[in-house]
Amino acid sequence: MNLTLEAISSAIVVAIGVFLAQRIHHDYKLVTIFKNYPLPQLVRSNSIIDLDKLYIFIQNFKYKVEPKGVQLKVEGNLIKILSGVGEVDIVLEAWGYLDMYRVRRVIKVVE
């Protein structure tokens, strides 16, 4: 009886461990995609920043665009920089299995 109880409890602990390992791995991949998504570091005025391809990898993300000294227009997942010199802060955020993840990317705008 004790041996059966010990085997069952060991199997439960292993199953919970595998479950948590899968969730941690998923969240790690989510943050890695956010950090490695190819956004330009430097753009010119009258250019476009495309976030459409990010939806291929992550379907449930949201983003906030904060212009600093730049006039821009956001249409869907396209950010059009109209004029100005400064920076554009893009904050990408999504829920993982364990937490809400937020990655901030800064793009410099030159004339």
N, CA, C and O atoms as a DFTB+ gen file, in Angstrom:
444 C
 N C O
     1  1       0.822      -1.191       0.000
     2  2       0.000       0.000       0.000
     3  2       0.869       1.259       0.000
     4  3       0.617       2.189      -0.766
     5  1       1.878       1.288       0.847
     6  2       2.742       2.454       0.921
     7  2       3.538       2.645      -0.366
     8  3       3.765       3.771      -0.809
     9  1       3.961       1.522      -0.964
    10  2       4.718       1.605      -2.207
    11  2       3.844       2.146      -3.339
    12  3       4.327       2.930      -4.155
    13  1       2.591       1.753      -3.406
    14  2       1.672       2.255      -4.416
    15  2       1.407       3.744      -4.215
    16  3       1.380       4.503      -5.184
    17  1       1.216       4.159      -2.993
    18  2       0.989       5.567      -2.683
    19  2       2.208       6.409      -3.043
    20  3       2.081       7.517      -3.563
    21  1       3.377       5.874      -2.761
    22  2       4.616       6.587      -3.096
    23  2       4.787       6.696      -4.611
    24  3       5.216       7.740      -5.100
    25  1       4.465       5.657      -5.355
    26  2       4.574       5.678      -6.816
    27  2       3.588       6.675      -7.420
    28  3       3.930       7.414      -8.343
    29  1       2.371       6.693      -6.896
    30  2       1.361       7.624      -7.409
    31  2       1.756       9.060      -7.108
    32  3       1.632       9.929      -7.972
    33  1       2.231       9.321      -5.896
    34  2       2.638      10.688      -5.559
    35  2       3.852      11.122      -6.378
    36  3       3.949      12.288      -6.759
    37  1       4.770      10.208      -6.650
    38  2       5.926      10.538      -7.498
    39  2       5.478      10.856      -8.918
    40  3       5.999      11.783      -9.539
    41  1       4.522      10.102      -9.435
    42  2       4.007      10.357     -10.785
    43  2       3.309      11.715     -10.852
    44  3       3.426      12.422     -11.853
    45  1       2.592      12.078      -9.805
    46  2       1.912      13.376      -9.775
    47  2       2.930      14.514      -9.745
    48  3       2.771      15.511     -10.449
    49  1       3.965      14.365      -8.936
    50  2       5.003      15.396      -8.851
    51  2       5.721      15.546     -10.190
    52  3       6.007      16.666     -10.613
    53  1       6.017      14.434     -10.860
    54  2       6.663      14.493     -12.173
    55  2       5.746      15.158     -13.193
    56  3       6.209      15.963     -14.001
    57  1       4.455      14.837     -13.171
    58  2       3.511      15.436     -14.124
    59  2       3.399      16.945     -13.911
    60  3       3.356      17.705     -14.878
    61  1       3.352      17.380     -12.656
    62  2       3.299      18.819     -12.378
    63  2       4.589      19.496     -12.825
    64  3       4.556      20.600     -13.369
    65  1       5.717      18.844     -12.601
    66  2       7.002      19.397     -13.039
    67  2       7.085      19.547     -14.543
    68  3       7.560      20.571     -15.034
    69  1       6.639      18.558     -15.276
    70  2       6.648      18.636     -16.747
    71  2       5.703      19.733     -17.219
    72  3       6.035      20.486     -18.134
    73  1       4.532      19.827     -16.602
    74  2       3.566      20.860     -16.956
    75  2       4.153      22.254     -16.757
    76  3       4.046      23.100     -17.645
    77  1       4.768      22.503     -15.612
    78  2       5.376      23.806     -15.350
    79  2       6.562      24.082     -16.269
    80  3       6.761      25.219     -16.697
    81  1       7.340      23.069     -16.571
    82  2       8.475      23.251     -17.487
    83  2       7.994      23.667     -18.872
    84  3       8.614      24.517     -19.512
    85  1       6.900      23.079     -19.341
    86  2       6.342      23.467     -20.642
    87  2       5.863      24.908     -20.621
    88  3       6.083      25.640     -21.585
    89  1       5.216      25.329     -19.549
    90  2       4.717      26.702     -19.447
    91  2       5.870      27.703     -19.387
    92  3       5.813      28.752     -20.028
    93  1       6.898      27.388     -18.631
    94  2       8.064      28.274     -18.539
    95  2       8.750      28.373     -19.894
    96  3       9.188      29.454     -20.286
    97  1       8.850      27.266     -20.611
    98  2       9.478      27.276     -21.939
    99  2       8.662      28.127     -22.916
   100  3       9.233      28.869     -23.714
   101  1       7.338      28.023     -22.858
   102  2       6.476      28.840     -23.725
   103  2       6.683      30.328     -23.450
   104  3       6.820      31.120     -24.382
   105  1       6.704      30.705     -22.180
   106  2       6.886      32.112     -21.825
   107  2       8.272      32.613     -22.226
   108  3       8.419      33.758     -22.651
   109  1       9.281      31.763     -22.093
   110  2      10.634      32.142     -22.521
   111  2      10.662      32.415     -24.027
   112  3      11.284      33.379     -24.472
   113  1       9.985      31.564     -24.812
   114  2       9.934      31.783     -26.259
   115  2       9.188      33.067     -26.597
   116  3       9.566      33.772     -27.533
   117  1       8.138      33.380     -25.852
   118  2       7.370      34.609     -26.069
   119  2       8.250      35.843     -25.887
   120  3       8.254      36.732     -26.738
   121  1       8.984      35.900     -24.800
   122  2       9.861      37.038     -24.536
   123  2      10.994      37.089     -25.553
   124  3      11.389      38.176     -25.975
   125  1      11.519      35.946     -25.951
   126  2      12.591      35.904     -26.944
   127  2      12.113      36.436     -28.291
   128  3      12.852      37.153     -28.965
   129  1      10.903      36.103     -28.687
   130  2      10.358      36.618     -29.951
   131  2      10.208      38.128     -29.870
   132  3      10.556      38.831     -30.818
   133  1       9.692      38.642     -28.751
   134  2       9.559      40.089     -28.590
   135  2      10.905      40.791     -28.687
   136  3      11.024      41.815     -29.359
   137  1      11.910      40.254     -28.028
   138  2      13.216      40.919     -28.007
   139  2      13.944      40.809     -29.332
   140  3      14.700      41.712     -29.694
   141  1      13.735      39.727     -30.063
   142  2      14.477      39.506     -31.306
   143  2      13.702      39.872     -32.565
   144  3      14.224      39.707     -33.668
   145  1      12.468      40.366     -32.434
   146  2      11.707      40.757     -33.616
   147  2      12.446      41.888     -34.330
   148  3      12.823      42.875     -33.699
   149  1      12.652      41.755     -35.624
   150  2      13.508      42.714     -36.350
   151  2      12.857      44.078     -36.582
   152  3      12.351      44.356     -37.669
   153  1      12.874      44.910     -35.567
   154  2      12.466      46.302     -35.721
   155  2      13.728      47.122     -35.991
   156  3      14.771      46.858     -35.392
   157  1      13.648      48.100     -36.871
   158  2      14.840      48.914     -37.134
   159  2      15.186      49.778     -35.921
   160  3      14.301      50.185     -35.169
   161  1      16.460      50.051     -35.739
   162  2      16.882      50.918     -34.650
   163  2      16.899      52.376     -35.075
   164  3      16.842      53.274     -34.234
   165  1      16.979      52.612     -36.374
   166  2      17.070      53.965     -36.911
   167  2      16.244      54.038     -38.189
   168  3      16.432      53.224     -39.093
   169  1      15.333      55.004     -38.271
   170  2      14.518      55.190     -39.476
   171  2      14.508      56.663     -39.846
   172  3      14.873      57.524     -39.046
   173  1      14.092      56.934     -41.055
   174  2      13.955      58.311     -41.539
   175  2      12.500      58.744     -41.437
   176  3      11.598      57.918     -41.297
   177  1      12.292      60.050     -41.509
   178  2      10.920      60.556     -41.562
   179  2      10.256      60.029     -42.825
   180  3      10.942      59.696     -43.791
   181  1       8.945      59.951     -42.827
   182  2       8.138      59.431     -43.932
   183  2       8.408      57.949     -44.187
   184  3       8.353      57.508     -45.335
   185  1       8.695      57.183     -43.154
   186  2       8.893      55.743     -43.320
   187  2       7.800      54.996     -42.555
   188  3       6.997      55.594     -41.838
   189  1       7.793      53.677     -42.728
   190  2       6.752      52.829     -42.150
   191  2       7.411      51.748     -41.302
   192  3       8.414      51.152     -41.695
   193  1       6.831      51.509     -40.136
   194  2       7.249      50.397     -39.277
   195  2       6.107      49.388     -39.276
   196  3       4.975      49.724     -38.929
   197  1       6.406      48.153     -39.665
   198  2       5.384      47.130     -39.844
   199  2       5.417      46.138     -38.681
   200  3       6.442      45.505     -38.429
   201  1       4.293      46.007     -37.977
   202  2       4.177      45.023     -36.903
   203  2       3.277      43.857     -37.299
   204  3       2.952      43.014     -36.463
   205  1       2.874      43.801     -38.565
   206  2       1.969      42.757     -39.029
   207  2       2.579      41.361     -38.926
   208  3       1.892      40.406     -38.565
   209  1       3.846      41.245     -39.238
   210  2       4.476      39.924     -39.247
   211  2       4.639      39.352     -37.851
   212  3       4.812      38.144     -37.693
   213  1       4.586      40.208     -36.834
   214  2       4.676      39.714     -35.462
   215  2       3.450      38.884     -35.102
   216  3       3.533      37.998     -34.252
   217  1       2.306      39.161     -35.742
   218  2       1.095      38.382     -35.484
   219  2       1.227      36.943     -35.953
   220  3       0.467      36.084     -35.507
   221  1       2.170      36.658     -36.840
   222  2       2.404      35.276     -37.252
   223  2       2.893      34.453     -36.068
   224  3       2.496      33.300     -35.899
   225  1       3.753      35.048     -35.251
   226  2       4.351      34.338     -34.135
   227  2       3.526      34.436     -32.856
   228  3       3.411      33.461     -32.113
   229  1       2.952      35.611     -32.599
   230  2       2.196      35.838     -31.362
   231  2       0.871      36.477     -31.754
   232  3       0.848      37.590     -32.279
   233  1      -0.232      35.778     -31.503
   234  2      -1.530      36.276     -31.942
   235  2      -2.190      37.198     -30.922
   236  3      -3.059      37.985     -31.297
   237  1      -1.817      37.133     -29.678
   238  2      -2.561      37.863     -28.652
   239  2      -1.754      39.004     -28.035
   240  3      -1.897      39.274     -26.843
   241  1      -0.918      39.671     -28.808
   242  2      -0.139      40.758     -28.223
   243  2      -0.794      42.102     -28.495
   244  3      -1.568      42.262     -29.438
   245  1      -0.463      43.058     -27.649
   246  2      -0.909      44.435     -27.823
   247  2       0.323      45.315     -27.852
   248  3       1.385      44.932     -27.360
   249  1       0.179      46.480     -28.421
   250  2       1.315      47.398     -28.426
   251  2       0.831      48.815     -28.191
   252  3      -0.300      49.176     -28.515
   253  1       1.723      49.606     -27.618
   254  2       1.475      51.029     -27.404
   255  2       2.609      51.788     -28.066
   256  3       3.775      51.409     -27.951
   257  1       2.262      52.855     -28.756
   258  2       3.264      53.674     -29.434
   259  2       3.307      55.028     -28.739
   260  3       2.285      55.700     -28.598
   261  1       4.495      55.418     -28.309
   262  2       4.668      56.694     -27.632
   263  2       5.674      57.532     -28.414
   264  3       6.874      57.267     -28.343
   265  1       5.212      58.542     -29.162
   266  2       6.144      59.381     -29.921
   267  2       6.796      60.432     -29.028
   268  3       6.167      60.970     -28.117
   269  1       8.048      60.709     -29.301
   270  2       8.779      61.758     -28.585
   271  2       9.415      62.668     -29.633
   272  3      10.490      62.374     -30.155
   273  1       8.736      63.781     -29.935
   274  2       9.238      64.722     -30.919
   275  2       8.931      64.320     -32.350
   276  3       9.510      64.877     -33.283
   277  1       8.046      63.377     -32.539
   278  2       7.737      62.844     -33.869
   279  2       6.225      62.848     -34.051
   280  3       5.480      62.538     -33.122
   281  1       5.778      63.201     -35.255
   282  2       4.361      63.067     -35.584
   283  2       4.199      61.751     -36.328
   284  3       4.918      61.471     -37.288
   285  1       3.246      60.952     -35.872
   286  2       3.029      59.665     -36.541
   287  2       1.560      59.347     -36.607
   288  3       0.728      59.986     -35.963
   289  1       1.262      58.341     -37.403
   290  2      -0.103      57.898     -37.619
   291  2      -0.103      56.378     -37.548
   292  3       0.695      55.722     -38.218
   293  1      -0.991      55.821     -36.743
   294  2      -1.066      54.373     -36.587
   295  2      -2.316      53.883     -37.300
   296  3      -3.429      54.293     -36.969
   297  1      -2.130      53.009     -38.275
   298  2      -3.245      52.409     -39.021
   299  2      -3.121      50.903     -38.920
   300  3      -2.268      50.298     -39.569
   301  1      -3.966      50.304     -38.110
   302  2      -3.882      48.854     -37.931
   303  2      -2.571      48.497     -37.262
   304  3      -2.311      48.914     -36.133
   305  1      -1.745      47.728     -37.951
   306  2      -0.450      47.330     -37.414
   307  2       0.696      48.042     -38.120
   308  3       1.849      47.624     -38.008
   309  1       0.391      49.106     -38.842
   310  2       1.415      49.900     -39.503
   311  2       1.577      51.231     -38.779
   312  3       0.597      51.915     -38.483
   313  1       2.809      51.581     -38.503
   314  2       3.110      52.864     -37.875
   315  2       3.777      53.728     -38.927
   316  3       4.887      53.426     -39.365
   317  1       3.112      54.800     -39.338
   318  2       3.656      55.694     -40.356
   319  2       4.226      56.925     -39.668
   320  3       3.513      57.641     -38.963
   321  1       5.504      57.164     -39.875
   322  2       6.150      58.330     -39.304
   323  2       6.002      59.461     -40.305
   324  3       6.559      59.397     -41.401
   325  1       5.256      60.499     -39.940
   326  2       4.948      61.585     -40.857
   327  2       6.070      62.614     -40.915
   328  3       6.539      62.950     -42.003
   329  1       6.506      63.118     -39.771
   330  2       7.563      64.129     -39.777
   331  2       8.158      64.235     -38.384
   332  3       7.618      63.713     -37.408
   333  1       9.281      64.924     -38.325
   334  2       9.911      65.184     -37.049
   335  2      11.176      64.378     -36.833
   336  3      11.472      63.427     -37.557
   337  1      11.909      64.790     -35.816
   338  2      13.133      64.096     -35.423
   339  2      13.000      63.774     -33.940
   340  3      12.610      64.637     -33.154
   341  1      13.312      62.573     -33.559
   342  2      13.197      62.180     -32.158
   343  2      13.218      60.677     -32.017
   344  3      14.020      59.991     -32.651
   345  1      12.325      60.166     -31.175
   346  2      12.258      58.737     -30.908
   347  2      10.813      58.263     -30.920
   348  3       9.879      59.029     -30.682
   349  1      10.664      56.988     -31.203
   350  2       9.368      56.328     -31.105
   351  2       9.555      55.148     -30.157
   352  3      10.336      54.238     -30.433
   353  1       8.836      55.170     -29.043
   354  2       8.858      54.056     -28.102
   355  2       7.716      53.117     -28.452
   356  3       6.564      53.538     -28.547
   357  1       8.038      51.848     -28.643
   358  2       7.012      50.844     -28.894
   359  2       7.067      49.861     -27.735
   360  3       8.092      49.222     -27.496
   361  1       5.962      49.748     -27.024
   362  2       5.871      48.828     -25.894
   363  2       5.017      47.648     -26.338
   364  3       3.817      47.792     -26.572
   365  1       5.644      46.477     -26.451
   366  2       4.949      45.255     -26.837
   367  2       4.583      44.500     -25.568
   368  3       5.418      44.332     -24.679
   369  1       3.346      44.049     -25.483
   370  2       2.942      43.315     -24.291
   371  2       2.002      42.176     -24.651
   372  3       1.179      42.284     -25.561
   373  1       2.145      41.082     -23.913
   374  2       1.296      39.905     -24.117
   375  2       1.256      39.088     -22.840
   376  3       2.182      39.116     -22.029
   377  1       0.166      38.364     -22.682
   378  2       0.052      37.459     -21.546
   379  2       0.676      36.132     -21.911
   380  3       0.381      35.563     -22.963
   381  1       1.526      35.648     -21.051
   382  2       2.032      34.287     -21.163
   383  2       1.197      33.410     -20.245
   384  3       0.124      33.811     -19.794
   385  1       1.693      32.215     -19.973
   386  2       0.975      31.341     -19.050
   387  2       1.204      31.762     -17.599
   388  3       0.340      31.559     -16.746
   389  1       2.371      32.348     -17.322
   390  2       2.715      32.638     -15.941
   391  2       2.610      34.107     -15.564
   392  3       2.422      34.426     -14.390
   393  1       2.726      35.011     -16.534
   394  2       2.755      36.432     -16.194
   395  2       2.470      37.268     -17.437
   396  3       2.389      36.746     -18.549
   397  1       2.320      38.576     -17.227
   398  2       2.190      39.539     -18.319
   399  2       3.589      40.022     -18.669
   400  3       4.329      40.470     -17.793
   401  1       3.957      39.934     -19.939
   402  2       5.303      40.307     -20.362
   403  2       5.241      41.583     -21.185
   404  3       4.385      41.743     -22.055
   405  1       6.167      42.486     -20.891
   406  2       6.199      43.787     -21.533
   407  2       7.641      44.062     -21.958
   408  3       8.560      44.033     -21.139
   409  1       7.820      44.330     -23.256
   410  2       9.148      44.631     -23.796
   411  2       9.076      46.002     -24.459
   412  3       8.177      46.262     -25.259
   413  1      10.021      46.875     -24.127
   414  2      10.053      48.240     -24.666
   415  2      11.168      48.321     -25.710
   416  3      12.315      47.969     -25.432
   417  1      10.821      48.786     -26.910
   418  2      11.788      48.964     -27.978
   419  2      11.779      50.444     -28.374
   420  3      10.712      51.046     -28.488
   421  1      12.951      51.025     -28.582
   422  2      13.081      52.440     -28.942
   423  2      13.654      52.523     -30.347
   424  3      14.653      51.875     -30.660
   425  1      13.015      53.325     -31.190
   426  2      13.467      53.542     -32.564
   427  2      13.766      55.021     -32.724
   428  3      12.913      55.863     -32.442
   429  1      14.972      55.345     -33.176
   430  2      15.358      56.725     -33.385
   431  2      14.931      57.153     -34.784
   432  3      15.045      56.390     -35.743
   433  1      14.434      58.393     -34.886
   434  2      13.968      58.930     -36.160
   435  2      14.877      60.086     -36.527
   436  3      15.076      61.005     -35.732
   437  1      15.437      60.040     -37.753
   438  2      16.281      61.124     -38.267
   439  2      15.636      61.686     -39.521
   440  3      14.763      61.053     -40.115
   441  1      16.067      62.879     -39.923
   442  2      15.530      63.511     -41.134
   443  2      16.028      62.818     -42.368
   444  3      15.680      63.213     -43.481
